Amino acid sequence: MIEKSIEESIVLNIFELANQLKKIGDEVYQKVGLTTQQWLILLHLAENPNLPFFKREKHKKALMASELADSLNVSRANITNLINVLLEKDLIWQYEDEQDRRKKRLELTKKGIDFVNRAQPSRSAVIMFLTEGFSNSEKEVFDRFLQTCIGKITNEPEKIKSFHKLLVEV
């Protein structure tokens, strides 16, 4: 029925890894009343240079909710709910853009900065554990592979959608 292929194994393993990382994140951040997505918002507002978002886009101003929604691939309603929790916990604050007061910018509060900094050693330990045993060149090749895949999905959505025409109703 379905033949074994290294290409499909790679994609399904990435999917499994993403699910496992989300599960770990949810377990860890649940202890402080956050979700993995809320944690990712904090990483965006901390301007983590390792996020794919910052590899694609350069920013001179603080991020807006719409930019976070695009990066996390969530709806505007969902991002609003995620942001509201972070505002209530005083981890972020929101202010009007100087040039366009209709736009709201988001930044970490001192409490948010402290939280991100306190979590960093634990995050780094997990990341180092997951990548130990790989040479730097293997890590670079793997990172380029992932960036290429993300780029294809991001930059060629119509091409991806064209493959779905093969589906028929069940």
C-alpha positions in Angstrom: 0.0 0.0 0.0 2.4 2.7 1.2 6.1 2.1 0.2 8.9 3.0 2.5 10.8 6.1 1.5 13.5 8.1 3.2 11.8 11.4 2.1 8.6 10.5 3.8 10.4 9.2 6.9 12.2 12.5 7.2 9.0 14.6 7.0 7.1 12.3 9.4 10.1 12.3 11.9 10.1 16.1 11.8 6.4 16.0 12.5 6.9 13.6 15.4 9.7 15.8 16.8 7.6 18.9 16.6 4.8 17.1 18.5 7.2 15.8 21.1 8.7 19.3 21.6 5.3 20.8 21.9 4.3 18.2 24.5 7.5 18.9 26.5 7.0 22.7 26.3 3.3 22.4 27.4 4.3 20.3 30.4 7.1 22.8 31.4 5.2 26.0 30.8 1.9 24.8 32.2 3.6 25.0 35.6 3.7 28.8 35.3 0.3 29.1 33.5 1.6 29.4 30.0 1.3 27.4 26.8 4.1 26.7 24.3 2.6 29.2 21.9 2.7 31.9 24.6 6.3 31.0 25.3 7.1 31.4 21.6 5.6 34.9 21.7 8.0 35.7 24.6 10.9 34.4 22.5 9.8 36.6 19.5 9.5 39.7 21.8 13.0 38.8 23.2 14.1 39.0 19.5 15.6 35.5 19.6 17.9 35.5 16.5 17.4 31.7 16.1 13.7 32.0 15.3 13.0 31.4 11.6 10.9 34.6 11.7 14.0 36.8 12.3 15.9 35.0 9.6 13.2 35.9 7.1 12.4 39.4 8.3 14.4 42.3 9.7 12.7 44.5 12.3 13.6 47.9 13.7 10.4 48.3 15.6 8.7 46.2 18.3 6.4 43.5 16.9 2.7 43.8 16.4 0.1 41.1 17.1 -0.4 40.6 13.4 3.3 39.8 12.8 3.2 37.3 15.7 0.1 35.7 14.3 1.8 35.3 10.9 5.0 33.9 12.4 3.1 31.4 14.6 0.6 30.6 11.9 -2.4 31.3 14.1 -5.6 33.4 13.6 -5.9 37.0 14.8 -8.5 35.9 17.4 -6.1 33.2 18.7 -3.1 35.6 18.9 -5.3 38.1 20.8 -6.2 35.5 23.4 -2.5 34.4 23.7 -1.4 38.0 24.1 -4.1 38.8 26.7 -2.8 36.1 29.0 0.7 37.5 28.7 -0.6 41.0 29.4 -2.5 39.9 32.5 0.6 38.1 33.8 2.6 41.4 33.3 5.1 39.6 31.0 4.5 41.9 28.1 3.1 45.4 27.6 1.4 47.0 24.6 1.6 50.6 23.3 0.6 52.7 20.4 2.9 53.1 17.4 4.3 56.6 17.2 3.6 57.0 13.4 0.2 55.2 13.4 -1.7 55.1 16.6 -4.0 52.4 15.3 -1.1 50.0 15.4 -0.2 48.4 18.8 3.3 47.3 19.5 4.4 44.7 22.0 7.4 44.4 24.2 8.6 42.4 27.1 8.2 43.9 30.6 11.1 43.6 33.1 9.2 40.6 34.6 9.0 39.1 31.0 12.7 39.7 30.4 13.6 38.1 33.8 11.4 35.1 33.0 13.0 34.5 29.6 16.4 34.8 31.1 15.6 32.4 34.0 14.3 29.8 31.5 17.2 30.1 29.1 19.6 27.7 30.9 17.0 25.0 31.0 16.1 25.5 27.3 19.8 25.5 26.3 20.4 22.2 28.2 17.5 20.5 26.3 18.7 21.9 23.0 22.3 20.8 23.6 21.0 17.3 24.7 19.0 17.0 21.5 21.8 18.0 19.2 24.7 16.3 21.0 26.6 13.7 18.9 26.2 15.7 15.8 29.2 17.5 14.3 28.9 21.2 13.5 28.8 20.5 9.8 26.0 18.0 10.3 24.0 20.6 12.3 24.6 23.2 9.6 23.4 20.8 6.9 20.3 19.8 8.9 19.5 23.5 9.6 19.9 24.3 5.9 17.6 21.4 5.0 14.9 22.7 7.5 15.3 26.2 6.2 14.8 25.0 2.6 11.7 23.1 3.6 10.3 26.0 5.5 11.1 28.3 2.6 9.2 26.1 0.1 6.2 25.9 2.3 6.3 29.7 3.0 7.2 30.9 -0.5 5.4 28.4 -2.7 2.0 27.8 -1.0 0.3 27.4 -4.4 2.7 24.7 -5.4 1.9 22.8 -2.1 -1.8 23.3 -2.7 -1.5 21.9 -6.2 -0.6 18.5 -4.8 -3.8 18.3 -2.9 -5.9 18.2 -6.1 -5.0 14.5 -6.0 -7.3 14.0 -3.0 -10.8 12.9 -3.5 -13.7 12.9 -1.1 -13.9 9.8 1.1 
